[in-house]
Amino acid sequence: MRIVINGQQAFGKACLEAILKEGKDDVVAVYTAPDVDGKPIDPIKQSALDAGLEVRQPADFESSETLEELRSWNADLMLLAYVIIFVPEQARNIPKNGTICFHPSLLPLHRGPSSINWPIIWGAKQTGLTIFWPDDGLDEGDILLQKQIDILPEDTLGTLYFDKIFPAGVSATLEAIDLIRSGEAPRIVQDETKATYESWCRHANAEIDWSRSATEVYNLIRGCNPQPGAWTTLEGEEVQIFDCELTAGTGRFGRVCAIDDTSFTINSGLGGIRI
């Protein structure tokens, strides 16, 4: 098939390189966000240039010029591999087989931009990823395939994404393309009665409330590691906490209740956090 890849960052780059390595399809063009002055070019752009591919960086996908150029590729499929610029229906429907998109949750659960943070913060034991046929809604559209991924007690945002969801997402993308090529790709309607929406996990959400149980505090810290970084205050100064473990705690919450040569423990509403 002739494929247009629209993506960014490490995930977009990994999908591009995996498709090129397989050699089953032709990548006819790579789209990514416009360059930002003073910042390095996007990894997917560099990879595409190194491979001698056509690269385009439109500010939107609504102009007649952008739509006409999309048509000129005569593509069979467009892949959205981590995008921040909205791609409307008139652009998504240009390829013969339409457009597919990656999302790091088991849709319709955790629609939105911080879909990896929140399951960890809320103590979920499982999450996953979805390859779907996007429509104009936020992470809405028929499901092509899904993969379940366990969240272990020691997982952080970083380990869950980079060690599990990221590589599984690249593999799932290749699997989805194979299904489309063979004419066997399903379209499973999302169950709107189970849909959840969460916004960005921001700095304000990452403030530690030491009156909460140790388990809740622990989940917040690992769900915000490395971004946005859970934080508390010490003598009026903000302090971020990343690596920690659950332990026993006694005394007033928010106070240091134990110190040894390599760590200290802060008491919470129920239990303690060793840092």
Secondary structure, 3 states (H helix, E strand, C coil): CEEEEEECHHHHHHHHHHHHHHCCCEEEEEECCCCCCCCCCCHHHHHHHHCCCCEECCCCCCCHHHHHHHHHCCCCEEEEECCCCCCCHHHHCCCCCCEEEEECCCCCCCECCCCCHHHHHCCCCEEEEEEEEECCCCCCEEEEEEEEEECCCCCCHHHHHHHHHHHHHHHHHHHHHHHHHCCCCCCECCCHHHCCECCCCCHHHHECCCCCEHHHHHHHHHHCCCCCCEEEEECCEEEEECCCEEECCCCCCCCEEEECCCCEEEECCECEEEC
